[in-house]
Amino acid sequence: MLELMSIAPMMLAEIIVDDKAFGLLGGLLGTGLIVMGSARGIGQLAGSAVEAIARQPEAGNRIFTTMIIAAALIEGVTLFALIICLLAVLG
C-alpha cells in the first residue's frame, strides 16, 4: 500500500491535461447544472400553480396560462444554455 502511495504522484505527474479537456469538463458540468436547474424551476413552478389553483379554482385558467408561458421561457433559456455548452464541448 505504501508503494502505491509513493508511485501515485509520479503517475499523476505524467498525465497531460490540455485545454480541450477543460472545455469538455466545463461543458459537461454546465450541461448537468443547467438540466437540474431547469427541472427544479419547472417543478417548483408547476407545484406553485397547482397550489394556487387549489386555493382559487375560478382563476385556474389564468394561472395555467401564466404557468405555461413561464415554463416555455425557462425551456427557451435552457435550450440556449445547452447550445452554449455544446459549443464548449465541440469547440
PyMOL commands that set and color helices and strands:
alter all, ss='L'
color gray80, all
select helices_A, chain A and resi 2-13+19-55+57-90
alter helices_A, ss='H'
color red, helices_A
deselect
rebuild
show_as cartoon
